[in-house]
Amino acid sequence: MNPYKVLKVTPLHTREEVEKEYLNLRKDDSANFDEIEEAYQIIVRSLNKTVHERSYISNVEHELSNQSVPKLAGKPKKNSNHRDIQQKIFLGDQNYNQQFTYPSLSSKIAHYRSDMSRGTANNKKYYVLPMAFLLVASGALLSNATHQYYMNNEIDFSLLPSDEEDWDGEYDEGYYSEDESYSDEVLEDEEQNEDDAQAYLNEMAIGLVNDMSPIFFTDLQNSLKGRTDHFSGIVTDKFRSDFRPIVERMGENHVVFEGEIQSYPISSSNVIEVTDSRVVAIVGTDYSSLSYVPYLRGEPEGSEMEWQLTILKEDGYWKVDERKLISDSSSDRIDPVRPEVKQDIVDTIYTNARDWEKAYRNKDSSYFTRIRSSDYIDRQESYYRALDQNDWYWQGEYVGLEFSSDSISIEESNPIKATIEARIQYNGEYLDEDTMEFAEEDDSKPSTFRYNLEFDYDAQTWYIVDTTLLKQFSEGGIQSYSSY
């Protein structure tokens, strides 16, 4: 049994947070009370142990910080000559009287933490402090008495070592100069403690992300499907604010998401940053399909994506604050436009060609059903006025349509836009309205135009919004129109 999963907490939660979750679960009639109680007791014992250790270290820190630590002369090696040492004291040898102290307070605390991690505190060194103080005090009194004795008995001081003679300056292990560093063993202990602390944080981060990511990506999946920003309290307000424009654009562009999202468990290599209130990690996901516009494309194949998640502790709860796309296996993939879309574009040009035939014959622009261009309508109206000035009308018929399949391009925007190059041919003649007799043959040649179109989602129809006269086709793939 994982007690943290039972109570739905992590080792990073405080005792107050653990108790809150415990009480909430106790109110649930469907919960397993025995399992909840056991999990709660395990976590509380763990928290009590941590508090005890911190209290112990705090007491040591307080005791040492209030203790007047005497600066002791180094303890000579046992094989040192006692007479030589006494003589150096009498002569006031400055080299010997050099001050040596215990390591710094912070280093001592680190050493205590190292001892605690091994299950014991090495306190015996600190019993040396009061004893050493008494030894130094008694030694000083003894040296004064001895010095006075030698002076009264006219001792020849020339026989004693001179001030220039250096003592070897070596001391027993456990005494360190202010300028000396800890032993390799202590440094290794400190480094090991730091490594252990970081490893503990990494372990907590891995568990946190592995617990949260399935819930988060399920919420994300449902929000994309519904084009909403409804998450079950697992995201921050900032994340929700950043996500809202995404689903709004999906609605505006008629984009849908119909896939499923699966997240994969992470390991230590996926953890980028971890503190007690912030975790940044890379999470791999598998999308069964991607977002798409149903009119333009069929449902696309899935994709494997990596996301960088930033998770923050906010008001005592861990929440996703940011997601950033790191990689996407579909980034170089081009999902083709459905063939029916291109056919709809060509059909629109054909419909407009037949509309032009009716409108020119009746000199009435209301026959145009696929035009949303005032300039285009004005141009047609000018042709009708010219016919009226001559009292003519046009008698003709549609002959055919050619288009460049290579020129068809589609822009996935709002609205969807497209271009196509096409040429329409008519045969006809002009008749006199008064006599109803032949007036003039229509010898105009078919012209090539580039048509710009936009798709209306409500009407599910393409409309021509602009035309440009060309000298000839600029793209290949010339085909004659046929309904297919």
Order of alpha helices (4+ residues) and beta strands (2+ residues): alpha-alpha-alpha-alpha-alpha-alpha-alpha-alpha-beta-beta-beta-beta-beta-alpha-alpha-beta-beta-beta-beta-beta-beta-beta
